[in-house]
Structure formats: C-alpha cells, structure tokens
C-alpha cells in the first residue's frame, strides 16, 4: 500500500493497525542514551529539594528542566 493511501485511510478514521508491523515500530529520537554529568554538591541539594517538592525523582527533574530550557531557547 502506498503511503498516501495509508494516510487517507487514517484521515478517514479507518483502523490501519492491520497494515502496520508493530514489532518494528519505534519512536523516532526517543531512544535512551546514558550520559554522566558531574554536579557540585550544592546543586545536587537544590535539585533534590525541588524534586521532593514536586514529588518526582531527581533524574526526572533534570530532564524536565533541560527540556524546558531547550524549548524556550527554540522559541
């Protein structure tokens, strides 16, 4: 099936799952890659305090802050 035909079916609200090979599906640029970053102790304490206030793990807070900064820089 051509992409334009699949797009048309999707746009018309048709079920297109039977046309997809979900075992090979992936989210583009969403793969995880580990990086190591060294922070000063005072910054770790501040991050932990803010993470606790928000009820999220430190790593999630760091990701949120970096993502927000990137979005704002692009705007």
PyMOL Python script that loads the backbone (N, CA, C, O; Angstrom):
from pymol import cmd

cmd.read_pdbstr("""\
ATOM      1  N   UNK A   1       0.852  -1.181   0.000  1.00  0.00           N
ATOM      2  CA  UNK A   1       0.000   0.000   0.000  1.00  0.00           C
ATOM      3  C   UNK A   1       0.893   1.237   0.000  1.00  0.00           C
ATOM      4  O   UNK A   1       1.913   1.274   0.688  1.00  0.00           O
ATOM      5  N   UNK A   2       0.516   2.219  -0.751  1.00  0.00           N
ATOM      6  CA  UNK A   2       1.276   3.457  -0.822  1.00  0.00           C
ATOM      7  C   UNK A   2       0.986   4.309   0.413  1.00  0.00           C
ATOM      8  O   UNK A   2      -0.084   4.219   1.014  1.00  0.00           O
ATOM      9  N   UNK A   3       1.951   5.125   0.768  1.00  0.00           N
ATOM     10  CA  UNK A   3       1.820   5.965   1.957  1.00  0.00           C
ATOM     11  C   UNK A   3       0.609   6.880   1.870  1.00  0.00           C
ATOM     12  O   UNK A   3      -0.088   7.082   2.865  1.00  0.00           O
ATOM     13  N   UNK A   4       0.353   7.430   0.698  1.00  0.00           N
ATOM     14  CA  UNK A   4      -0.789   8.341   0.566  1.00  0.00           C
ATOM     15  C   UNK A   4      -2.108   7.609   0.802  1.00  0.00           C
ATOM     16  O   UNK A   4      -3.053   8.195   1.330  1.00  0.00           O
ATOM     17  N   UNK A   5      -2.183   6.319   0.411  1.00  0.00           N
ATOM     18  CA  UNK A   5      -3.396   5.533   0.661  1.00  0.00           C
ATOM     19  C   UNK A   5      -3.569   5.255   2.151  1.00  0.00           C
ATOM     20  O   UNK A   5      -4.678   5.311   2.682  1.00  0.00           O
ATOM     21  N   UNK A   6      -2.453   4.956   2.817  1.00  0.00           N
ATOM     22  CA  UNK A   6      -2.499   4.735   4.260  1.00  0.00           C
ATOM     23  C   UNK A   6      -2.909   6.019   4.978  1.00  0.00           C
ATOM     24  O   UNK A   6      -3.727   5.987   5.897  1.00  0.00           O
ATOM     25  N   UNK A   7      -2.340   7.143   4.558  1.00  0.00           N
ATOM     26  CA  UNK A   7      -2.701   8.438   5.143  1.00  0.00           C
ATOM     27  C   UNK A   7      -4.186   8.722   4.969  1.00  0.00           C
ATOM     28  O   UNK A   7      -4.843   9.206   5.891  1.00  0.00           O
ATOM     29  N   UNK A   8      -4.711   8.423   3.795  1.00  0.00           N
ATOM     30  CA  UNK A   8      -6.124   8.668   3.523  1.00  0.00           C
ATOM     31  C   UNK A   8      -7.003   7.828   4.446  1.00  0.00           C
ATOM     32  O   UNK A   8      -7.970   8.327   5.021  1.00  0.00           O
ATOM     33  N   UNK A   9      -6.657   6.551   4.581  1.00  0.00           N
ATOM     34  CA  UNK A   9      -7.423   5.676   5.472  1.00  0.00           C
ATOM     35  C   UNK A   9      -7.397   6.212   6.910  1.00  0.00           C
ATOM     36  O   UNK A   9      -8.424   6.258   7.588  1.00  0.00           O
ATOM     37  N   UNK A  10      -6.206   6.615   7.359  1.00  0.00           N
ATOM     38  CA  UNK A  10      -6.069   7.153   8.707  1.00  0.00           C
ATOM     39  C   UNK A  10      -6.903   8.420   8.870  1.00  0.00           C
ATOM     40  O   UNK A  10      -7.635   8.568   9.848  1.00  0.00           O
ATOM     41  N   UNK A  11      -6.787   9.333   7.907  1.00  0.00           N
ATOM     42  CA  UNK A  11      -7.538  10.589   7.960  1.00  0.00           C
ATOM     43  C   UNK A  11      -9.044  10.363   7.947  1.00  0.00           C
ATOM     44  O   UNK A  11      -9.804  11.164   8.492  1.00  0.00           O
ATOM     45  N   UNK A  12      -9.473   9.264   7.322  1.00  0.00           N
ATOM     46  CA  UNK A  12     -10.901   8.931   7.279  1.00  0.00           C
ATOM     47  C   UNK A  12     -11.364   8.189   8.527  1.00  0.00           C
ATOM     48  O   UNK A  12     -12.532   7.815   8.633  1.00  0.00           O
ATOM     49  N   UNK A  13     -10.455   7.977   9.466  1.00  0.00           N
ATOM     50  CA  UNK A  13     -10.805   7.313  10.718  1.00  0.00           C
ATOM     51  C   UNK A  13     -10.841   5.803  10.638  1.00  0.00           C
ATOM     52  O   UNK A  13     -11.357   5.146  11.543  1.00  0.00           O
ATOM     53  N   UNK A  14     -10.299   5.239   9.563  1.00  0.00           N
ATOM     54  CA  UNK A  14     -10.285   3.783   9.423  1.00  0.00           C
ATOM     55  C   UNK A  14      -9.200   3.177  10.312  1.00  0.00           C
ATOM     56  O   UNK A  14      -8.201   3.825  10.623  1.00  0.00           O
ATOM     57  N   UNK A  15      -9.410   1.936  10.710  1.00  0.00           N
ATOM     58  CA  UNK A  15      -8.431   1.206  11.503  1.00  0.00           C
ATOM     59  C   UNK A  15      -7.296   0.762  10.581  1.00  0.00           C
ATOM     60  O   UNK A  15      -7.506  -0.025   9.658  1.00  0.00           O
ATOM     61  N   UNK A  16      -6.105   1.269  10.839  1.00  0.00           N
ATOM     62  CA  UNK A  16      -4.966   0.945   9.969  1.00  0.00           C
ATOM     63  C   UNK A  16      -3.972  -0.003  10.634  1.00  0.00           C
ATOM     64  O   UNK A  16      -2.923  -0.290  10.058  1.00  0.00           O
ATOM     65  N   UNK A  17      -4.277  -0.490  11.820  1.00  0.00           N
ATOM     66  CA  UNK A  17      -3.329  -1.339  12.550  1.00  0.00           C
ATOM     67  C   UNK A  17      -2.935  -2.583  11.765  1.00  0.00           C
ATOM     68  O   UNK A  17      -1.794  -3.037  11.860  1.00  0.00           O
ATOM     69  N   UNK A  18      -3.853  -3.136  11.000  1.00  0.00           N
ATOM     70  CA  UNK A  18      -3.531  -4.366  10.260  1.00  0.00           C
ATOM     71  C   UNK A  18      -2.481  -4.122   9.177  1.00  0.00           C
ATOM     72  O   UNK A  18      -1.875  -5.070   8.677  1.00  0.00           O
ATOM     73  N   UNK A  19      -2.264  -2.861   8.813  1.00  0.00           N
ATOM     74  CA  UNK A  19      -1.276  -2.526   7.791  1.00  0.00           C
ATOM     75  C   UNK A  19       0.114  -2.232   8.388  1.00  0.00           C
ATOM     76  O   UNK A  19       1.086  -2.054   7.654  1.00  0.00           O
ATOM     77  N   UNK A  20       0.190  -2.187   9.696  1.00  0.00           N
ATOM     78  CA  UNK A  20       1.434  -1.822  10.361  1.00  0.00           C
ATOM     79  C   UNK A  20       2.122  -3.051  10.944  1.00  0.00           C
ATOM     80  O   UNK A  20       1.455  -3.977  11.407  1.00  0.00           O
ATOM     81  N   UNK A  21       3.434  -3.062  10.923  1.00  0.00           N
ATOM     82  CA  UNK A  21       4.203  -4.114  11.573  1.00  0.00           C
ATOM     83  C   UNK A  21       4.713  -3.539  12.890  1.00  0.00           C
ATOM     84  O   UNK A  21       5.795  -2.956  12.964  1.00  0.00           O
ATOM     85  N   UNK A  22       3.898  -3.725  13.926  1.00  0.00           N
ATOM     86  CA  UNK A  22       4.166  -3.086  15.212  1.00  0.00           C
ATOM     87  C   UNK A  22       5.425  -3.611  15.896  1.00  0.00           C
ATOM     88  O   UNK A  22       5.999  -2.923  16.740  1.00  0.00           O
ATOM     89  N   UNK A  23       5.860  -4.809  15.549  1.00  0.00           N
ATOM     90  CA  UNK A  23       7.069  -5.351  16.183  1.00  0.00           C
ATOM     91  C   UNK A  23       8.308  -4.544  15.809  1.00  0.00           C
ATOM     92  O   UNK A  23       9.325  -4.610  16.500  1.00  0.00           O
ATOM     93  N   UNK A  24       8.226  -3.785  14.724  1.00  0.00           N
ATOM     94  CA  UNK A  24       9.362  -2.971  14.282  1.00  0.00           C
ATOM     95  C   UNK A  24       9.148  -1.490  14.552  1.00  0.00           C
ATOM     96  O   UNK A  24       9.977  -0.662  14.175  1.00  0.00           O
ATOM     97  N   UNK A  25       8.041  -1.153  15.204  1.00  0.00           N
ATOM     98  CA  UNK A  25       7.732   0.253  15.461  1.00  0.00           C
ATOM     99  C   UNK A  25       8.679   0.817  16.518  1.00  0.00           C
ATOM    100  O   UNK A  25       9.074   0.128  17.458  1.00  0.00           O
ATOM    101  N   UNK A  26       9.031   2.085  16.336  1.00  0.00           N
ATOM    102  CA  UNK A  26       9.854   2.768  17.324  1.00  0.00           C
ATOM    103  C   UNK A  26       9.503   4.243  17.296  1.00  0.00           C
ATOM    104  O   UNK A  26       8.991   4.758  16.302  1.00  0.00           O
ATOM    105  N   UNK A  27       9.784   4.904  18.387  1.00  0.00           N
ATOM    106  CA  UNK A  27       9.557   6.341  18.473  1.00  0.00           C
ATOM    107  C   UNK A  27      10.841   7.037  18.052  1.00  0.00           C
ATOM    108  O   UNK A  27      11.882   6.864  18.685  1.00  0.00           O
ATOM    109  N   UNK A  28      10.772   7.801  17.013  1.00  0.00           N
ATOM    110  CA  UNK A  28      11.948   8.451  16.458  1.00  0.00           C
ATOM    111  C   UNK A  28      12.583   9.382  17.487  1.00  0.00           C
ATOM    112  O   UNK A  28      11.899  10.183  18.124  1.00  0.00           O
ATOM    113  N   UNK A  29      13.864   9.267  17.635  1.00  0.00           N
ATOM    114  CA  UNK A  29      14.685  10.067  18.546  1.00  0.00           C
ATOM    115  C   UNK A  29      14.220   9.992  19.997  1.00  0.00           C
ATOM    116  O   UNK A  29      14.462  10.921  20.768  1.00  0.00           O
ATOM    117  N   UNK A  30      13.564   8.912  20.379  1.00  0.00           N
ATOM    118  CA  UNK A  30      13.147   8.732  21.765  1.00  0.00           C
ATOM    119  C   UNK A  30      13.961   7.657  22.469  1.00  0.00           C
ATOM    120  O   UNK A  30      13.712   7.343  23.632  1.00  0.00           O
ATOM    121  N   UNK A  31      14.940   7.093  21.758  1.00  0.00           N
ATOM    122  CA  UNK A  31      15.779   6.082  22.386  1.00  0.00           C
ATOM    123  C   UNK A  31      16.554   6.724  23.539  1.00  0.00           C
ATOM    124  O   UNK A  31      16.866   7.915  23.513  1.00  0.00           O
ATOM    125  N   UNK A  32      16.850   5.920  24.530  1.00  0.00           N
ATOM    126  CA  UNK A  32      17.585   6.413  25.686  1.00  0.00           C
ATOM    127  C   UNK A  32      19.074   6.241  25.464  1.00  0.00           C
ATOM    128  O   UNK A  32      19.508   5.243  24.889  1.00  0.00           O
ATOM    129  N   UNK A  33      19.852   7.198  25.912  1.00  0.00           N
ATOM    130  CA  UNK A  33      21.301   7.110  25.886  1.00  0.00           C
ATOM    131  C   UNK A  33      21.811   7.644  27.213  1.00  0.00           C
ATOM    132  O   UNK A  33      21.468   8.752  27.626  1.00  0.00           O
ATOM    133  N   UNK A  34      22.616   6.861  27.861  1.00  0.00           N
ATOM    134  CA  UNK A  34      23.127   7.249  29.178  1.00  0.00           C
ATOM    135  C   UNK A  34      24.261   8.245  29.021  1.00  0.00           C
ATOM    136  O   UNK A  34      25.152   8.074  28.189  1.00  0.00           O
ATOM    137  N   UNK A  35      24.210   9.297  29.844  1.00  0.00           N
ATOM    138  CA  UNK A  35      25.295  10.270  29.920  1.00  0.00           C
ATOM    139  C   UNK A  35      25.620  10.498  31.396  1.00  0.00           C
ATOM    140  O   UNK A  35      24.756  10.371  32.263  1.00  0.00           O
ATOM    141  N   UNK A  36      26.835  10.826  31.652  1.00  0.00           N
ATOM    142  CA  UNK A  36      27.258  11.129  33.015  1.00  0.00           C
ATOM    143  C   UNK A  36      27.549  12.619  33.120  1.00  0.00           C
ATOM    144  O   UNK A  36      28.269  13.185  32.298  1.00  0.00           O
ATOM    145  N   UNK A  37      26.981  13.239  34.137  1.00  0.00           N
ATOM    146  CA  UNK A  37      27.188  14.658  34.362  1.00  0.00           C
ATOM    147  C   UNK A  37      27.568  14.845  35.820  1.00  0.00           C
ATOM    148  O   UNK A  37      26.915  14.306  36.714  1.00  0.00           O
ATOM    149  N   UNK A  38      28.612  15.601  36.056  1.00  0.00           N
ATOM    150  CA  UNK A  38      29.032  15.902  37.422  1.00  0.00           C
ATOM    151  C   UNK A  38      28.453  17.248  37.837  1.00  0.00           C
ATOM    152  O   UNK A  38      28.588  18.239  37.120  1.00  0.00           O
ATOM    153  N   UNK A  39      27.799  17.276  39.015  1.00  0.00           N
ATOM    154  CA  UNK A  39      27.223  18.495  39.559  1.00  0.00           C
ATOM    155  C   UNK A  39      27.899  18.816  40.879  1.00  0.00           C
ATOM    156  O   UNK A  39      28.302  17.905  41.601  1.00  0.00           O
ATOM    157  N   UNK A  40      28.031  20.097  41.207  1.00  0.00           N
ATOM    158  CA  UNK A  40      28.530  20.444  42.536  1.00  0.00           C
ATOM    159  C   UNK A  40      27.510  20.010  43.597  1.00  0.00           C
ATOM    160  O   UNK A  40      26.312  19.924  43.326  1.00  0.00           O
ATOM    161  N   UNK A  41      27.998  19.746  44.776  1.00  0.00           N
ATOM    162  CA  UNK A  41      27.140  19.239  45.852  1.00  0.00           C
ATOM    163  C   UNK A  41      25.976  20.184  46.130  1.00  0.00           C
ATOM    164  O   UNK A  41      24.849  19.733  46.335  1.00  0.00           O
ATOM    165  N   UNK A  42      26.239  21.496  46.138  1.00  0.00           N
ATOM    166  CA  UNK A  42      25.154  22.441  46.425  1.00  0.00           C
ATOM    167  C   UNK A  42      24.027  22.314  45.403  1.00  0.00           C
ATOM    168  O   UNK A  42      22.855  22.479  45.741  1.00  0.00           O
ATOM    169  N   UNK A  43      24.382  22.021  44.158  1.00  0.00           N
ATOM    170  CA  UNK A  43      23.376  21.890  43.114  1.00  0.00           C
ATOM    171  C   UNK A  43      22.560  20.611  43.303  1.00  0.00           C
ATOM    172  O   UNK A  43      21.349  20.603  43.084  1.00  0.00           O
ATOM    173  N   UNK A  44      23.222  19.544  43.706  1.00  0.00           N
ATOM    174  CA  UNK A  44      22.522  18.281  43.994  1.00  0.00           C
ATOM    175  C   UNK A  44      21.511  18.496  45.116  1.00  0.00           C
ATOM    176  O   UNK A  44      20.383  18.010  45.043  1.00  0.00           O
ATOM    177  N   UNK A  45      21.920  19.228  46.159  1.00  0.00           N
ATOM    178  CA  UNK A  45      20.999  19.503  47.268  1.00  0.00           C
ATOM    179  C   UNK A  45      19.790  20.307  46.782  1.00  0.00           C
ATOM    180  O   UNK A  45      18.655  20.025  47.164  1.00  0.00           O
ATOM    181  N   UNK A  46      20.042  21.301  45.944  1.00  0.00           N
ATOM    182  CA  UNK A  46      18.942  22.106  45.409  1.00  0.00           C
ATOM    183  C   UNK A  46      18.028  21.283  44.513  1.00  0.00           C
ATOM    184  O   UNK A  46      16.805  21.405  44.577  1.00  0.00           O
ATOM    185  N   UNK A  47      18.629  20.445  43.679  1.00  0.00           N
ATOM    186  CA  UNK A  47      17.832  19.572  42.806  1.00  0.00           C
ATOM    187  C   UNK A  47      16.980  18.624  43.632  1.00  0.00           C
ATOM    188  O   UNK A  47      15.798  18.437  43.345  1.00  0.00           O
ATOM    189  N   UNK A  48      17.574  18.024  44.656  1.00  0.00           N
ATOM    190  CA  UNK A  48      16.830  17.082  45.496  1.00  0.00           C
ATOM    191  C   UNK A  48      15.675  17.768  46.219  1.00  0.00           C
ATOM    192  O   UNK A  48      14.587  17.205  46.346  1.00  0.00           O
ATOM    193  N   UNK A  49      15.920  18.985  46.688  1.00  0.00           N
ATOM    194  CA  UNK A  49      14.858  19.725  47.386  1.00  0.00           C
ATOM    195  C   UNK A  49      13.695  20.018  46.431  1.00  0.00           C
ATOM    196  O   UNK A  49      12.531  19.838  46.790  1.00  0.00           O
ATOM    197  N   UNK A  50      14.016  20.469  45.220  1.00  0.00           N
ATOM    198  CA  UNK A  50      12.967  20.773  44.241  1.00  0.00           C
ATOM    199  C   UNK A  50      12.260  19.495  43.777  1.00  0.00           C
ATOM    200  O   UNK A  50      11.042  19.489  43.603  1.00  0.00           O
ATOM    201  N   UNK A  51      13.020  18.419  43.579  1.00  0.00           N
ATOM    202  CA  UNK A  51      12.422  17.144  43.173  1.00  0.00           C
ATOM    203  C   UNK A  51      11.448  16.651  44.239  1.00  0.00           C
ATOM    204  O   UNK A  51      10.365  16.159  43.921  1.00  0.00           O
ATOM    205  N   UNK A  52      11.838  16.784  45.499  1.00  0.00           N
ATOM    206  CA  UNK A  52      10.959  16.354  46.596  1.00  0.00           C
ATOM    207  C   UNK A  52       9.695  17.211  46.622  1.00  0.00           C
ATOM    208  O   UNK A  52       8.596  16.696  46.826  1.00  0.00           O
ATOM    209  N   UNK A  53       9.853  18.510  46.417  1.00  0.00           N
ATOM    210  CA  UNK A  53       8.697  19.409  46.413  1.00  0.00           C
ATOM    211  C   UNK A  53       7.713  19.037  45.308  1.00  0.00           C
ATOM    212  O   UNK A  53       6.499  19.098  45.501  1.00  0.00           O
ATOM    213  N   UNK A  54       8.241  18.654  44.154  1.00  0.00           N
ATOM    214  CA  UNK A  54       7.388  18.286  43.025  1.00  0.00           C
ATOM    215  C   UNK A  54       6.941  16.827  43.058  1.00  0.00           C
ATOM    216  O   UNK A  54       6.036  16.434  42.323  1.00  0.00           O
ATOM    217  N   UNK A  55       7.575  16.030  43.909  1.00  0.00           N
ATOM    218  CA  UNK A  55       7.217  14.621  44.008  1.00  0.00           C
ATOM    219  C   UNK A  55       7.706  13.792  42.837  1.00  0.00           C
ATOM    220  O   UNK A  55       7.038  12.852  42.406  1.00  0.00           O
ATOM    221  N   UNK A  56       8.890  14.149  42.318  1.00  0.00           N
ATOM    222  CA  UNK A  56       9.472  13.409  41.203  1.00  0.00           C
ATOM    223  C   UNK A  56      10.906  13.031  41.549  1.00  0.00           C
ATOM    224  O   UNK A  56      11.516  13.666  42.409  1.00  0.00           O
ATOM    225  N   UNK A  57      11.459  12.009  40.898  1.00  0.00           N
ATOM    226  CA  UNK A  57      12.860  11.673  41.116  1.00  0.00           C
ATOM    227  C   UNK A  57      13.782  12.767  40.566  1.00  0.00           C
ATOM    228  O   UNK A  57      13.400  13.519  39.670  1.00  0.00           O
ATOM    229  N   UNK A  58      14.979  12.842  41.105  1.00  0.00           N
ATOM    230  CA  UNK A  58      15.965  13.828  40.663  1.00  0.00           C
ATOM    231  C   UNK A  58      16.183  13.756  39.153  1.00  0.00           C
ATOM    232  O   UNK A  58      16.212  14.784  38.478  1.00  0.00           O
ATOM    233  N   UNK A  59      16.336  12.553  38.630  1.00  0.00           N
ATOM    234  CA  UNK A  59      16.595  12.395  37.197  1.00  0.00           C
ATOM    235  C   UNK A  59      15.457  12.980  36.361  1.00  0.00           C
ATOM    236  O   UNK A  59      15.706  13.625  35.342  1.00  0.00           O
ATOM    237  N   UNK A  60      14.235  12.762  36.776  1.00  0.00           N
ATOM    238  CA  UNK A  60      13.093  13.321  36.049  1.00  0.00           C
ATOM    239  C   UNK A  60      13.102  14.833  36.094  1.00  0.00           C
ATOM    240  O   UNK A  60      12.799  15.486  35.095  1.00  0.00           O
ATOM    241  N   UNK A  61      13.445  15.400  37.241  1.00  0.00           N
ATOM    242  CA  UNK A  61      13.521  16.857  37.357  1.00  0.00           C
ATOM    243  C   UNK A  61      14.572  17.416  36.411  1.00  0.00           C
ATOM    244  O   UNK A  61      14.327  18.408  35.724  1.00  0.00           O
ATOM    245  N   UNK A  62      15.731  16.792  36.372  1.00  0.00           N
ATOM    246  CA  UNK A  62      16.797  17.259  35.485  1.00  0.00           C
ATOM    247  C   UNK A  62      16.331  17.215  34.034  1.00  0.00           C
ATOM    248  O   UNK A  62      16.567  18.159  33.280  1.00  0.00           O
ATOM    249  N   UNK A  63      15.674  16.130  33.639  1.00  0.00           N
ATOM    250  CA  UNK A  63      15.163  16.024  32.266  1.00  0.00           C
ATOM    251  C   UNK A  63      14.134  17.113  31.982  1.00  0.00           C
ATOM    252  O   UNK A  63      14.143  17.716  30.909  1.00  0.00           O
ATOM    253  N   UNK A  64      13.248  17.364  32.944  1.00  0.00           N
ATOM    254  CA  UNK A  64      12.221  18.387  32.764  1.00  0.00           C
ATOM    255  C   UNK A  64      12.848  19.769  32.593  1.00  0.00           C
ATOM    256  O   UNK A  64      12.443  20.533  31.717  1.00  0.00           O
ATOM    257  N   UNK A  65      13.832  20.088  33.426  1.00  0.00           N
ATOM    258  CA  UNK A  65      14.471  21.394  33.368  1.00  0.00           C
ATOM    259  C   UNK A  65      15.229  21.593  32.056  1.00  0.00           C
ATOM    260  O   UNK A  65      15.166  22.663  31.450  1.00  0.00           O
ATOM    261  N   UNK A  66      15.935  20.571  31.630  1.00  0.00           N
ATOM    262  CA  UNK A  66      16.681  20.673  30.376  1.00  0.00           C
ATOM    263  C   UNK A  66      15.714  20.798  29.194  1.00  0.00           C
ATOM    264  O   UNK A  66      15.929  21.618  28.303  1.00  0.00           O
ATOM    265  N   UNK A  67      14.654  19.991  29.185  1.00  0.00           N
ATOM    266  CA  UNK A  67      13.669  20.061  28.100  1.00  0.00           C
ATOM    267  C   UNK A  67      13.025  21.439  28.041  1.00  0.00           C
ATOM    268  O   UNK A  67      12.843  21.993  26.957  1.00  0.00           O
ATOM    269  N   UNK A  68      12.680  21.991  29.191  1.00  0.00           N
ATOM    270  CA  UNK A  68      12.068  23.326  29.231  1.00  0.00           C
ATOM    271  C   UNK A  68      13.038  24.374  28.682  1.00  0.00           C
ATOM    272  O   UNK A  68      12.646  25.245  27.907  1.00  0.00           O
ATOM    273  N   UNK A  69      14.286  24.284  29.082  1.00  0.00           N
ATOM    274  CA  UNK A  69      15.288  25.237  28.605  1.00  0.00           C
ATOM    275  C   UNK A  69      15.440  25.150  27.082  1.00  0.00           C
ATOM    276  O   UNK A  69      15.507  26.175  26.404  1.00  0.00           O
ATOM    277  N   UNK A  70      15.491  23.949  26.557  1.00  0.00           N
ATOM    278  CA  UNK A  70      15.638  23.760  25.105  1.00  0.00           C
ATOM    279  C   UNK A  70      14.439  24.338  24.365  1.00  0.00           C
ATOM    280  O   UNK A  70      14.594  25.008  23.344  1.00  0.00           O
ATOM    281  N   UNK A  71      13.239  24.075  24.886  1.00  0.00           N
ATOM    282  CA  UNK A  71      12.020  24.600  24.238  1.00  0.00           C
ATOM    283  C   UNK A  71      12.002  26.114  24.248  1.00  0.00           C
ATOM    284  O   UNK A  71      11.644  26.743  23.252  1.00  0.00           O
ATOM    285  N   UNK A  72      12.391  26.707  25.375  1.00  0.00           N
ATOM    286  CA  UNK A  72      12.401  28.170  25.476  1.00  0.00           C
ATOM    287  C   UNK A  72      13.463  28.769  24.574  1.00  0.00           C
ATOM    288  O   UNK A  72      13.254  29.836  23.997  1.00  0.00           O
ATOM    289  N   UNK A  73      14.598  28.100  24.445  1.00  0.00           N
ATOM    290  CA  UNK A  73      15.670  28.607  23.590  1.00  0.00           C
ATOM    291  C   UNK A  73      15.258  28.563  22.117  1.00  0.00           C
ATOM    292  O   UNK A  73      15.690  29.397  21.321  1.00  0.00           O
ATOM    293  N   UNK A  74      14.422  27.590  21.761  1.00  0.00           N
ATOM    294  CA  UNK A  74      13.970  27.470  20.373  1.00  0.00           C
ATOM    295  C   UNK A  74      12.913  28.508  20.027  1.00  0.00           C
ATOM    296  O   UNK A  74      12.752  28.883  18.866  1.00  0.00           O
ATOM    297  N   UNK A  75      12.198  28.964  21.042  1.00  0.00           N
ATOM    298  CA  UNK A  75      11.079  29.905  20.812  1.00  0.00           C
ATOM    299  C   UNK A  75      11.563  31.310  20.470  1.00  0.00           C
ATOM    300  O   UNK A  75      10.749  32.207  20.250  1.00  0.00           O
TER     301      UNK A  75
END
""", "prot")
cmd.dss("prot")
cmd.show_as("cartoon", "prot")
cmd.util.cbc("prot")
cmd.orient("prot")
